[in-house]
């Protein structure tokens, strides 16, 4: 009965009984001789046959194809035994080697027709192998090679920075003046003189609106050599703020022969500065509006009051009015960029120059003492002069009559871009008028534009033989 419960047929049961019959004898070893001697004899026969046929040409014996069952029949019958097994006769070469006799030459077997079969699927084809193609993974891109850093160069020793050029006080003319260009001796002073000491040099500068201002006052070579104080005075001040601000520059130059000239110059600058400060709003408005008549009369009054104070101070010191007097020249500059009106006023010696198109113009000509009361200037401005007529002393006046007044100078001009206006005391005005080389050198230096403060100081100290007084000046460059 099968696993599915079916009843097998009778012939199937007979087949199974014959397959698993326990009484059938087991298969034993083969009847062929298979001892050690038999195997030695078989190997000796094979070697002897090969040695016997060594001198004959090589005969290619075709091997049967194991794929076909009839290969043995096509190869020419049964195979020769490999060795001398029982029931088989050994080859003649083996028998001759065993008995020590030479075998008879064997006849070569007849050539038989061979059937050539193609190579099996697992065999390599005959002839040269064709090229084979393999799927090879593309080699990975080599990593980028970083450039090697350049070889370190030997360090270059640092080059010391070039020293900045320093302004040098030069000279014009064939040879420099006799005096040295630098201060030598300080002025002598005592306990009561400490509050009136003045420095050797004063330097200032500013920029407002469309102009740049430079100002300096330097003790002269003669005063430096003798240890005398500087007699010139300089004042720069701004009153007010914004476009309505007003800049005042005052230059006072005292006479060398007067012992109190330096104090008088300082007082004149201080008093005119106070007077302008109290009236700066009205003055600034008149300048921006172009009211020249009002400006002239108002500034004349302020100047007269200043000189009246100087005369009063001379009386307090027991000096003559001329012993405590000074020349005073002033500039009024508006801070409004739209206003280019520049107002000059003053009394006494000095200079007012304008550098335009590379040439100097003297705007303050020297006036003889007998000039009329009014005189037209080169630009139509009128210069108010005093008649200098001495009147008899009044019997009712106790004080001495005032000395003849200096002519009051006034000028209001409109500046142009590129102009340079120079206001100076007599110490610089005289060499500018008397030495064309000095005027030409300053024109060359100042034409490109305003210099720095140190350079301006060096420019104003350009030495000229025969002129050793204090030099005080203020220059305005128009943008």
LORO-320484 format. One record per residue (C-alpha): residue number from 1; residue in one letter; x, y, z. Coordinates in steps of 0.2 Angstrom, whole numbers, plus 2048, in hexadecimal, padded with zeros to 3 digits. Layout:
N
     i   aa    xx    yy    zz
   NUM    A     X     Y     Z
...
% end
This chain:
479
     i   aa    xx    yy    zz
     1    X   800   800   800
     2    X   807   811   7FB
     3    X   807   821   806
     4    X   7F7   827   7FD
     5    X   7EE   817   802
     6    X   7EE   80F   7F1
     7    X   7F0   7FC   7EE
     8    X   7FF   7F8   7E3
     9    X   7FF   7EC   7D4
    10    X   806   7DB   7D5
    11    X   815   7DE   7C9
    12    X   81A   7ED   7D4
    13    X   81B   7E3   7E3
    14    X   826   7D6   7DA
    15    X   832   7E4   7D4
    16    X   834   7EA   7E6
    17    X   837   7D9   7ED
    18    X   845   7D5   7E0
    19    X   84D   7E6   7E4
    20    X   84E   7E3   7F6
    21    X   851   7D0   7F6
    22    X   85B   7CD   806
    23    X   860   7BB   7FF
    24    X   869   7C2   7F0
    25    X   87D   7C2   7F1
    26    X   886   7D2   7F3
    27    X   892   7D9   7E6
    28    X   8A4   7D4   7EA
    29    X   8B5   7D9   7E4
    30    X   8B9   7D8   7D1
    31    X   8C2   7C8   7CB
    32    X   8D0   7D2   7C2
    33    X   8E1   7D1   7CA
    34    X   8E4   7E1   7D4
    35    X   8F4   7DD   7DE
    36    X   903   7E8   7E0
    37    X   90D   7DD   7D4
    38    X   8FF   7DE   7C7
    39    X   8FF   7F1   7C8
    40    X   913   7F1   7C7
    41    X   912   7E6   7B8
    42    X   905   7F1   7B0
    43    X   910   801   7B2
    44    X   920   7F8   7AC
    45    X   917   7F2   79C
    46    X   911   804   799
    47    X   922   80C   79C
    48    X   92B   7FE   791
    49    X   91F   801   783
    50    X   922   814   783
    51    X   935   811   783
    52    X   934   804   775
    53    X   92B   810   76A
    54    X   936   820   76E
    55    X   93F   81F   75E
    56    X   930   81E   753
    57    X   926   82D   74D
    58    X   919   833   759
    59    X   908   82B   754
    60    X   8F9   835   75A
    61    X   8EC   829   761
    62    X   8DB   831   760
    63    X   8D1   830   771
    64    X   8BF   82C   771
    65    X   8B3   839   775
    66    X   8AB   835   785
    67    X   89B   83E   780
    68    X   896   830   774
    69    X   893   81E   778
    70    X   899   818   768
    71    X   8AA   820   76A
    72    X   8B3   80F   76E
    73    X   8AC   808   75E
    74    X   8B2   817   753
    75    X   8C3   817   75B
    76    X   8C7   806   755
    77    X   8C0   7F8   760
    78    X   8C4   7F3   771
    79    X   8D2   7FC   77B
    80    X   8E2   7F4   77F
    81    X   8E4   7EE   791
    82    X   8EE   7FA   79C
    83    X   8F8   7ED   7A5
    84    X   8FA   7DA   7A6
    85    X   8EA   7D5   7AF
    86    X   8E4   7C3   7B0
    87    X   8DD   7BD   7A0
    88    X   8E7   7CA   796
    89    X   8F7   7C8   78D
    90    X   904   7D5   790
    91    X   90B   7DF   781
    92    X   91B   7D8   778
    93    X   926   7E6   780
    94    X   921   7E1   791
    95    X   924   7CE   78E
    96    X   935   7D2   786
    97    X   93A   7DD   795
    98    X   935   7CF   7A1
    99    X   940   7C2   798
   100    X   94E   7CD   793
   101    X   94D   7CB   780
   102    X   94A   7D9   774
   103    X   938   7D9   76D
   104    X   935   7D8   75B
   105    X   931   7E8   752
   106    X   91F   7EB   752
   107    X   915   7F0   743
   108    X   90D   801   744
   109    X   8FB   800   745
   110    X   8F1   805   736
   111    X   8EB   817   735
   112    X   8D9   817   739
   113    X   8CC   824   734
   114    X   8C8   830   742
   115    X   8B9   83A   745
   116    X   8BC   84B   74B
   117    X   8B0   853   757
   118    X   8AF   865   75C
   119    X   8B4   86B   76D
   120    X   8A8   868   77B
   121    X   89F   876   783
   122    X   8AB   876   792
   123    X   8BB   875   787
   124    X   8C4   884   780
   125    X   8C2   887   76E
   126    X   8D1   882   762
   127    X   8DB   890   75B
   128    X   8DF   8A1   762
   129    X   8D4   8A7   76F
   130    X   8C9   8B6   76A
   131    X   8CA   8C5   775
   132    X   8BE   8C4   784
   133    X   8B4   8D3   78B
   134    X   8B2   8D4   79D
   135    X   8A7   8E0   7A7
   136    X   8B4   8EA   7B1
   137    X   8AF   8F7   7BD
   138    X   8B6   908   7B8
   139    X   8C5   90D   7C3
   140    X   8C1   91A   7D0
   141    X   8C7   92B   7CC
   142    X   8D7   92E   7D6
   143    X   8D5   93A   7E4
   144    X   8DA   94C   7DF
   145    X   8EC   94F   7E2
   146    X   8EE   95E   7ED
   147    X   8FB   96A   7E7
   148    X   90A   96A   7F2
   149    X   90D   97A   7FB
   150    X   91B   984   7F4
   151    X   92B   982   7FD
   152    X   92D   98F   80A
   153    X   938   99D   804
   154    X   944   9A5   810
   155    X   93C   9B3   819
   156    X   93F   9C4   812
   157    X   945   9D0   81F
   158    X   938   9DE   821
   159    X   93C   9EE   819
   160    X   93B   9FC   825
   161    X   92E   A09   820
   162    X   935   A18   818
   163    X   935   A27   824
   164    X   927   A33   81F
   165    X   92E   A43   818
   166    X   92F   A51   824
   167    X   92C   A63   81F
   168    X   93C   A6C   81E
   169    X   93D   A7F   821
   170    X   946   A85   811
   171    X   94B   A96   80A
   172    X   94B   AA0   7FA
   173    X   959   AAA   7F3
   174    X   96B   AA6   7F0
   175    X   96F   AA2   802
   176    X   965   A9F   813
   177    X   964   AAD   81F
   178    X   971   AAF   82D
   179    X   965   AAA   83B
   180    X   961   A98   83F
   181    X   951   A91   839
   182    X   94C   A89   84A
   183    X   949   A92   85B
   184    X   958   A95   865
   185    X   954   A9E   875
   186    X   944   AA0   87F
   187    X   93E   AB1   885
   188    X   942   AB6   896
   189    X   934   AB6   8A3
   190    X   930   AB9   8B5
   191    X   923   AB5   8C2
   192    X   918   AC3   8BC
   193    X   91A   ABF   8A9
   194    X   914   AAD   8A9
   195    X   902   AB1   8A4
   196    X   908   ABB   895
   197    X   914   AAF   88D
   198    X   911   AAA   87B
   199    X   917   A9A   872
   200    X   924   A9B   864
   201    X   917   A94   857
   202    X   904   A93   856
   203    X   8FC   A88   848
   204    X   8EA   A85   844
   205    X   8DF   A80   837
   206    X   8CC   A7C   832
   207    X   8C0   A78   824
   208    X   8AF   A7F   822
   209    X   8A3   A81   814
   210    X   8AE   A81   804
   211    X   8BE   A87   80B
   212    X   8CD   A81   815
   213    X   8D6   A8C   821
   214    X   8E8   A8B   827
   215    X   8F0   A98   833
   216    X   901   A99   83B
   217    X   90B   AA6   846
   218    X   91D   AA3   847
   219    X   92B   AAD   851
   220    X   937   AB5   845
   221    X   949   AB0   844
   222    X   950   AC0   84C
   223    X   944   ABD   85B
   224    X   949   AAB   85C
   225    X   95C   AB0   85C
   226    X   95A   ABD   869
   227    X   94E   AB4   874
   228    X   940   AC1   872
   229    X   92D   ABC   873
   230    X   922   ABB   863
   231    X   919   ACC   860
   232    X   90C   AC6   854
   233    X   8FC   ABF   85A
   234    X   8EF   AB3   851
   235    X   8DD   AAF   855
   236    X   8D2   AA2   84C
   237    X   8C0   AA0   852
   238    X   8AF   A9A   84D
   239    X   89F   AA2   853
   240    X   88E   A9A   851
   241    X   88A   A89   849
   242    X   883   A82   839
   243    X   883   A8D   829
   244    X   881   A9C   834
   245    X   892   A9A   83C
   246    X   89F   AA7   83A
   247    X   8B2   AA4   83A
   248    X   8BE   AB3   83F
   249    X   8D0   AB3   83C
   250    X   8DA   AC1   844
   251    X   8EC   AC5   841
   252    X   8F5   AD3   84C
   253    X   907   AD8   848
   254    X   910   AE3   855
   255    X   91E   AEE   852
   256    X   92F   AE8   856
   257    X   935   AF8   85E
   258    X   927   AF8   86B
   259    X   929   AEE   87B
   260    X   917   AEB   87E
   261    X   913   AE7   86B
   262    X   90F   AD4   86F
   263    X   903   AD8   87D
   264    X   8FA   AE5   872
   265    X   8F8   AD8   864
   266    X   8F1   ACB   86F
   267    X   8E5   AD8   877
   268    X   8E0   ADE   865
   269    X   8DC   ACC   860
   270    X   8D2   AC8   870
   271    X   8C8   AD8   86F
   272    X   8C3   AD7   85D
   273    X   8BE   AC5   85F
   274    X   8B3   ACA   86D
   275    X   8AB   AD8   863
   276    X   8A8   ACC   854
   277    X   8A1   ABE   85F
   278    X   894   ACA   867
   279    X   88E   ACF   855
   280    X   891   ABF   84B
   281    X   87F   ABB   847
   282    X   87C   ACC   83F
   283    X   88D   ACC   836
   284    X   88A   ABA   830
   285    X   879   ABF   829
   286    X   880   ACF   820
   287    X   88E   AC5   818
   288    X   882   AB7   811
   289    X   876   AC5   80B
   290    X   885   ACF   803
   291    X   881   ADF   80D
   292    X   892   AE7   80B
   293    X   88E   AF8   811
   294    X   887   AF2   822
   295    X   896   AE7   824
   296    X   8A2   AF5   821
   297    X   89B   B01   82D
   298    X   898   AF4   83A
   299    X   8AA   AED   839
   300    X   8B1   AFE   839
   301    X   8A8   B02   84A
   302    X   8AE   AF1   852
   303    X   8C0   AF5   84C
   304    X   8C0   B07   853
   305    X   8BA   B00   864
   306    X   8C8   AF4   864
   307    X   8D5   B01   861
   308    X   8CC   B0C   86E
   309    X   8D0   AFF   87B
   310    X   8E2   AFE   876
   311    X   8E4   B10   879
   312    X   8DB   B0F   88A
   313    X   8E7   B00   88E
   314    X   8F6   B0B   889
   315    X   8F0   B19   895
   316    X   8EF   B0C   8A3
   317    X   901   B06   8A0
   318    X   907   B18   89F
   319    X   90C   B16   88D
   320    X   909   B21   87D
   321    X   8FB   B1A   872
   322    X   908   B16   865
   323    X   911   B0C   872
   324    X   903   B00   874
   325    X   8FC   AFD   863
   326    X   8FC   AF0   855
   327    X   8F7   AED   844
   328    X   8E7   AE2   843
   329    X   8E0   AD9   833
   330    X   8D1   ACD   833
   331    X   8C7   AC1   828
   332    X   8B5   ABC   82A
   333    X   8B0   AAC   822
   334    X   89F   AA5   821
   335    X   89C   A92   824
   336    X   88E   A92   818
   337    X   894   A87   808
   338    X   889   A92   7FD
   339    X   891   AA2   803
   340    X   8A2   AA6   7FB
   341    X   8A4   AB8   801
   342    X   8B4   ABB   80B
   343    X   8B5   ACB   815
   344    X   8C5   AD4   81A
   345    X   8C7   AE3   826
   346    X   8D5   AEA   830
   347    X   8E1   AF8   835
   348    X   8F4   AF9   833
   349    X   901   AF1   829
   350    X   900   AE0   822
   351    X   8FB   AD7   812
   352    X   8EC   AD0   809
   353    X   8F0   AC5   7FA
   354    X   8E6   AB9   7EE
   355    X   8EE   AAB   7E4
   356    X   8E3   AA9   7D4
   357    X   8E9   A9F   7C5
   358    X   8FA   A9D   7CC
   359    X   8FD   AB0   7CE
   360    X   8FD   ABA   7DE
   361    X   8F2   ACA   7DF
   362    X   8F5   AD7   7EC
   363    X   8E4   ADC   7F2
   364    X   8EB   AE8   7FF
   365    X   8F5   AF6   7F7
   366    X   900   B01   801
   367    X   8F7   B11   804
   368    X   900   B22   807
   369    X   8FB   B2B   816
   370    X   8F3   B3A   80D
   371    X   8E7   B30   803
   372    X   8D5   B36   802
   373    X   8C8   B30   80E
   374    X   8C1   B24   802
   375    X   8C9   B1B   7F3
   376    X   8C2   B0E   7E7
   377    X   8CB   AFD   7E8
   378    X   8CF   AF2   7D9
   379    X   8BF   AE8   7DB
   380    X   8B3   AF7   7DF
   381    X   8B5   AF6   7F1
   382    X   8B7   B06   7FA
   383    X   8C5   B08   807
   384    X   8C0   B14   815
   385    X   8CF   B1F   81A
   386    X   8D2   B2C   827
   387    X   8D6   B3E   821
   388    X   8E4   B3F   82F
   389    X   8E0   B51   832
   390    X   8E6   B56   843
   391    X   8D9   B61   84C
   392    X   8DE   B6D   85A
   393    X   8DC   B68   86C
   394    X   8CB   B6B   874
   395    X   8CC   B76   883
   396    X   8BF   B6B   88B
   397    X   8C8   B5B   889
   398    X   8D3   B54   897
   399    X   8DA   B45   88D
   400    X   8E7   B47   880
   401    X   8E0   B46   86E
   402    X   8E1   B35   866
   403    X   8EE   B32   859
   404    X   8E9   B33   847
   405    X   8E0   B23   843
   406    X   8E6   B15   837
   407    X   8DC   B13   827
   408    X   8CF   B06   829
   409    X   8CF   AF9   81B
   410    X   8C1   AEF   815
   411    X   8BE   AE3   807
   412    X   8B1   AD6   803
   413    X   8B4   ACB   7F4
   414    X   8AC   ABC   7ED
   415    X   8B8   AAD   7EC
   416    X   8BA   AA1   7DD
   417    X   8BE   A8E   7DE
   418    X   8D0   A8C   7DE
   419    X   8D4   A9D   7E6
   420    X   8E0   A9F   7F5
   421    X   8DE   AAE   800
   422    X   8ED   AB3   80B
   423    X   8EB   ABF   81A
   424    X   8FC   AC2   822
   425    X   905   ACF   82D
   426    X   913   ADA   828
   427    X   920   ACD   82C
   428    X   91A   AC2   81D
   429    X   913   AD0   812
   430    X   923   AD9   810
   431    X   92D   ACA   809
   432    X   91F   AC5   7FE
   433    X   91F   AD6   7F6
   434    X   932   AD8   7F6
   435    X   938   AC6   7F1
   436    X   930   ABF   7E1
   437    X   938   AAE   7E4
   438    X   92E   AAC   7F5
   439    X   91E   AB1   7EC
   440    X   921   AA4   7DE
   441    X   926   A96   7EA
   442    X   916   A98   7F4
   443    X   90C   A99   7E5
   444    X   914   A89   7DF
   445    X   911   A80   7EF
   446    X   8FF   A86   7F2
   447    X   8F8   A85   7E1
   448    X   8F4   A72   7E2
   449    X   8E9   A74   7F2
   450    X   8EA   A77   804
   451    X   8F9   A6F   80D
   452    X   8F9   A66   81E
   453    X   8FD   A70   82D
   454    X   90F   A6B   82F
   455    X   912   A6F   81C
   456    X   909   A80   81E
   457    X   914   A84   82D
   458    X   924   A80   823
   459    X   91D   A8A   814
   460    X   91A   A9A   81E
   461    X   92C   A99   825
   462    X   934   A99   814
   463    X   943   AA4   819
   464    X   949   AB3   80F
   465    X   959   ABD   813
   466    X   955   ACE   81A
   467    X   944   AC9   821
   468    X   945   AC2   833
   469    X   934   AC9   83B
   470    X   926   ABE   842
   471    X   91B   AB6   835
   472    X   909   AB5   838
   473    X   8FD   AB0   82A
   474    X   8EC   AA7   826
   475    X   8E8   A9F   815
   476    X   8D7   A9A   80E
   477    X   8D6   A8D   800
   478    X   8C6   A8D   7F6
   479    X   8BF   A7C   7F0
% end
